[in-house]
Amino acid sequence: DGNNSEGRAISVAPGLLNGGQSEFTVSLWWLTTDLTRSQAGILNTDPHPGFGLGIVPFSSTLCELGYHIGNGTHGWWSEWRTGGRYEANTWYHLVLLKQGTQYRLYMDGVNTDVFNLPESAGYDFAIGSILLGSPSPATFPHANFQGALDDGRIYNRALAASEVAQLSALEATPPP
């Protein structure tokens, strides 16, 4: 909202992204300042279920990135943590890419995880909206992201690995 306020989420216009489309890419920079919560949403769909990315504290100084992919008809297909460790007060570049039934997660330009959703999943629902900085408010009102998000982008296609690397290198660290 331009006020750098805490506990606020940004809702991206409904219809901007359909989770059932065959390809899309979401890119953003994130920095957390609070590792005391049990979880905090960075990027989520609303209503739940859908897909979501958030941080889960690993220690008082490190967190892991956790994410889920699911759908309203067939339940959750995946919910897991990436295993990477990320420090508070440090900028990271995150990219979630969907191509067909495959999802890829990139951190700082490097492909860190791949998940293939089964064809039978039928993941074809329209996402009401995308929330930046919060999971679904009705479901998880206590899990707003504390920190900063910058340079959020949504593409209607799957970016190539070289394009993801270029995005990450474009700004080694976003401006304050």
PAKELO-880069 format. One record per residue (C-alpha): residue number from 1; residue in one letter; z, y, x. Coordinates in nm, 2 decimals. Layout:
num residu w v u
NUM A Z Y X
...
This chain:
num residu w v u
1 D 0.00 0.00 0.00
2 G -0.01 0.22 0.31
3 N 0.36 0.29 0.30
4 N 0.46 0.00 0.54
5 S 0.72 -0.10 0.29
6 E 0.90 -0.42 0.30
7 G 0.91 -0.68 0.03
8 R 0.57 -0.57 -0.12
9 A 0.27 -0.79 -0.15
10 I -0.10 -0.69 -0.18
11 S -0.29 -0.86 -0.46
12 V -0.67 -0.89 -0.39
13 A -0.88 -0.85 -0.70
14 P -0.92 -1.15 -0.93
15 G -1.26 -1.31 -0.90
16 L -1.32 -1.19 -0.54
17 L -1.29 -1.55 -0.42
18 N -1.34 -1.87 -0.61
19 G -1.16 -2.17 -0.45
20 G -1.43 -2.40 -0.58
21 Q -1.71 -2.22 -0.39
22 S -1.86 -2.43 -0.12
23 E -1.78 -2.19 0.17
24 F -1.55 -1.90 0.25
25 T -1.36 -1.75 0.54
26 V -1.04 -1.55 0.53
27 S -0.93 -1.36 0.85
28 L -0.63 -1.15 0.92
29 W -0.38 -1.05 1.19
30 W -0.01 -1.11 1.13
31 L 0.32 -1.02 1.30
32 T 0.66 -1.13 1.17
33 T 0.98 -0.94 1.22
34 D 1.22 -1.17 1.04
35 L 1.28 -1.54 1.11
36 T 1.59 -1.58 0.89
37 R 1.42 -1.69 0.57
38 S 1.34 -2.05 0.50
39 Q 0.98 -1.96 0.44
40 A 0.76 -1.65 0.41
41 G 0.41 -1.63 0.26
42 I 0.12 -1.47 0.45
43 L -0.18 -1.57 0.24
44 N -0.16 -1.75 -0.10
45 T -0.34 -1.80 -0.42
46 D -0.20 -1.70 -0.75
47 P -0.15 -1.88 -0.98
48 H -0.01 -2.18 -0.79
49 P -0.14 -2.43 -0.69
50 G -0.43 -2.35 -0.47
51 F -0.40 -2.28 -0.10
52 G -0.14 -2.10 0.10
53 L -0.03 -2.01 0.45
54 G 0.31 -1.90 0.56
55 I 0.57 -1.91 0.83
56 V 0.86 -2.16 0.85
57 P 1.13 -2.07 1.11
58 F 1.16 -2.33 1.39
59 S 1.44 -2.15 1.57
60 S 1.59 -1.80 1.58
61 T 1.30 -1.68 1.80
62 L 1.01 -1.91 1.70
63 C 0.83 -2.00 1.38
64 E 0.57 -2.25 1.28
65 L 0.27 -2.19 1.05
66 G 0.27 -2.41 0.75
67 Y 0.00 -2.45 0.49
68 H -0.10 -2.64 0.18
69 I -0.42 -2.72 -0.01
70 G -0.41 -2.84 -0.36
71 N -0.55 -2.81 -0.71
72 G -0.44 -2.79 -1.06
73 T -0.60 -3.11 -1.18
74 H -0.52 -3.36 -0.91
75 G -0.20 -3.23 -0.75
76 W -0.13 -3.15 -0.38
77 W -0.37 -3.30 -0.13
78 S -0.19 -3.17 0.18
79 E 0.11 -2.98 0.28
80 W 0.19 -2.97 0.65
81 R 0.28 -2.76 0.95
82 T 0.05 -2.68 1.24
83 G 0.30 -2.77 1.51
84 G 0.22 -2.44 1.70
85 R 0.51 -2.22 1.79
86 Y 0.48 -1.84 1.73
87 E 0.72 -1.56 1.84
88 A 0.86 -1.28 1.63
89 N 0.72 -0.93 1.70
90 T 0.39 -1.07 1.84
91 W 0.05 -1.03 1.69
92 Y -0.16 -1.34 1.60
93 H -0.50 -1.37 1.46
94 L -0.54 -1.63 1.18
95 V -0.86 -1.76 1.02
96 L -0.88 -2.01 0.73
97 L -1.23 -2.14 0.68
98 K -1.37 -2.37 0.41
99 Q -1.70 -2.54 0.44
100 G -1.77 -2.80 0.17
101 T -1.46 -3.02 0.15
102 Q -1.35 -2.93 0.51
103 Y -1.09 -2.67 0.59
104 R -1.03 -2.54 0.94
105 L -0.75 -2.32 1.07
106 Y -0.80 -2.10 1.37
107 M -0.52 -1.92 1.56
108 D -0.63 -1.65 1.81
109 G -0.99 -1.78 1.81
110 V -0.90 -2.15 1.87
111 N -0.95 -2.42 1.61
112 T -0.60 -2.56 1.57
113 D -0.64 -2.79 1.27
114 V -0.90 -2.95 1.05
115 F -0.84 -3.10 0.71
116 N -1.10 -3.29 0.49
117 L -1.03 -3.27 0.12
118 P -1.15 -3.58 -0.05
119 E -1.46 -3.54 -0.27
120 S -1.26 -3.68 -0.56
121 A -1.02 -3.38 -0.54
122 G -1.25 -3.18 -0.78
123 Y -1.12 -2.86 -0.63
124 D -1.32 -2.63 -0.86
125 F -1.09 -2.38 -1.03
126 A -1.13 -2.01 -1.01
127 I -0.84 -1.84 -0.82
128 G -0.68 -1.56 -1.02
129 S -0.60 -1.35 -0.72
130 I -0.52 -1.38 -0.35
131 L -0.18 -1.25 -0.24
132 L -0.12 -1.11 0.11
133 G 0.24 -1.11 0.22
134 S 0.38 -1.33 -0.06
135 P 0.35 -1.67 -0.22
136 S 0.33 -1.68 -0.60
137 P 0.59 -1.42 -0.71
138 A 0.69 -1.62 -1.02
139 T 0.74 -1.94 -0.82
140 F 0.88 -1.81 -0.49
141 P 1.02 -1.45 -0.54
142 H 1.25 -1.48 -0.23
143 A 0.97 -1.56 0.02
144 N 0.79 -1.23 0.08
145 F 0.66 -1.19 0.43
146 Q 0.86 -0.95 0.65
147 G 0.64 -0.79 0.92
148 A 0.29 -0.66 0.93
149 L -0.06 -0.77 0.83
150 D -0.37 -0.60 0.95
151 D -0.75 -0.62 0.93
152 G -0.77 -0.87 0.64
153 R -1.13 -0.98 0.57
154 I -1.29 -1.22 0.32
155 Y -1.63 -1.37 0.38
156 N -1.84 -1.56 0.13
157 R -1.95 -1.81 0.39
158 A -1.80 -2.02 0.66
159 L -1.81 -1.84 0.99
160 A -1.93 -2.02 1.30
161 A -1.68 -2.10 1.57
162 S -1.84 -1.83 1.80
163 E -1.80 -1.57 1.52
164 V -1.43 -1.66 1.48
165 A -1.38 -1.62 1.86
166 Q -1.56 -1.28 1.85
167 L -1.33 -1.16 1.57
168 S -1.03 -1.27 1.77
169 A -1.15 -1.10 2.09
170 L -1.26 -0.79 1.91
171 E -0.90 -0.66 1.89
172 A -0.69 -0.86 2.13
173 T -0.40 -0.69 1.95
174 P -0.44 -0.47 1.64
175 P -0.33 -0.11 1.68
176 P 0.03 -0.02 1.58
